[in-house]
């Protein structure tokens, strides 16, 4: 990887809070880190989220940048760790959904199961309704209508990054609500 010219000076400026210096770092490494994340995750949207999270961590911990000797290695390590964690999280979520589907197929005729499923749908619907308007619209267009970031951005006359940010915040909120609810369901079924 080609190191950014005057990188140590730029990192010093970033550590002092220079947004211009941070933008230089971001522009220099962004596409390479995205490609690296994509090789690991094989998912475009997830790769973009991983890289954004890595740069967010760099910015939030910018005071410590002057202690980093090999910044490119530091970035690749951040991206690799975030990619592996995201893959593990998705696998865990898929496992929970699979277990719930199995439980659903075993108990689908019971009134209790129907009540729980309806309650789950109600809680999800309420959680979506509680999202800020723009997040709700972007989430609906992405999940219900199957639109991609670029299509949503064009339709709503927003930037693609704004659409990504809205969807990321919406999903984060909904994951929290649903994970709390799934935990409750699992406790009910196994008690």
N, C-alpha and C positions, 0 to 999 in steps of 0.2 A: 504494500500500500504506500502510495506517495504521501509523504508527510507534508503538512502545510508549512509554507515558508514562514519563518518567524513564529512558529507555533508556540514556543515557550512564552514569548512576549504577548501573544494573543490570549493565551491561557491566563496569564497574569492579569490582563485587562478584564477578562471574563470574571476572574475571582474577585475583582473590584466592582463588578456589577455592570460592565459595559455590554449593552445589548447589541451594539454594532459588532463587537468582537465575537459575541456568542453567535450572531448570524453568520459570520465568516466560518466559524467552526461547523455550524449546522450545514451550511451550503457545501462545505468541503467533504464532509463525511456522510451526509444523508443518504445518497443513492447507493453507496457501497454497503452501508449498514442495512438498508432495505433489502438489497440482494442477498446479503448474508442471512438475514432473518427469514427471507422467503425460502432459501435453500433448506432451512431447518423446519419451518412450519408448513410450507407449501400452501399458504393462504395469504392472498394479497392484503385483505383488510386487517388480518391479525398482524401481518408483518409491519404494516403502517402504524398500528397501535403500539407494537413493541418498540419501534424506533422512536416514536413520539414519547413513550414512557422513559426510554433511556435518556433522551435529551432533557426531559423534564427533571430527571434525577441529577443530571449534570448541572442544570441551572440551580436546582434547589441546594445542591452541595458545592456550589461554585467556590466557596471560601477554601475548600480543601484541594482545589485543582493544582495549586502550586506544589503540592506534595506528590503529585502523580508524575512518575518518571517516563512512562511509555503510554501516552494518552491514547494512541490508536489501539493498543492492547486493552487498555481500560475500557474503551468504548465497545470493542468486540466482546469482552467479557460481560459487560452489562447487557448487551443485546442477546448473547447466548443464554445467559441465566434467565432473562425475561421470557425468551422464547420457550425454554424448557418448562418454566413455571406455567406459562400459558397453555402449553400442550398438556401438562399434567392436570391443570384445572379443567380443561375441556374434557379430558378423559374421565375425570372424577364426576363432572356434571353428567356426562353421557352414561356413566355407570349408575348414577342415582336415577336417571330417567329410565334406564333399562330395568332396574329393579322395581321402580314404580309401575312400569308397563307390565311386568310379570305379575305384580300384585294385582294390577288392574284386570289382567286377563283371568286370574284365578277367582277374583271376587266381583267381576263385572255385573253379575246379576243381583247382587245384594243392594238393598235399599241404602245401607250405610255407605257403600262405595259410591253410589249415585249422589248421595248428599255431599260426600267429601269432594267428589269431582266437581259438582256444581259450586261448592264453596271455593274450591281452587280457582275455577273460572271467574267467579265473582271477585275474589281477591286480586287476581291478575288484572281484571278489567278496572277495578278501583285504583290499582297502582298505576296503570296506564293513564287513567283519567286525572290522577294527581300530578302527572308530569307537567312541567311548564309547557305552554302551548306549542312552541317551536319544536321541542323535543318530542312531544306527542305526535305532531304531524310527521316529522322525519321518521320516527319509529314506525308509524303506521304505513308510510310509503315504502319503507324498507322491508318490514316483516309481512304486512298484509298484502301489499301489492307487488312485492318482489323486485322493487326498483333498486338499482345500483346507486352508489354515491353520486356519480356524475349525472345520472338521470334526475335524481332528486335535486341536485344543485341547479341544474338547468331549469327544472320546473318551478322551483321556489326562488330562483334568481339569487342564489347564495353561492359562496365559494365552496369548493369540494371539501376544504379543511373545516369550514364551519359546519357542514353537514356531518362530517366525521365526528367532530367534537360533540354535537348535539346527540348523535346516536350513541357515542361512547358513554356520555353522562346518563342517558336514558337506560341503557343496558345495565350500567352499574347500579342504578337505583332499583331496577326491576330484579336483578340478580339477588340483591340484598333482601328484598321483600319475599321473593320466591324461596330463597334458601331458608329463611326463617320458617316459612310455611311448610316446606318439604321436611324440615327437621321435626316439626310438630306432627305431620302425617306419619312419618316413620316411627316416631315414639308411640303413636296411637296403634299402629298396626302390630308392633312388636311387644306391646304391653299386654 
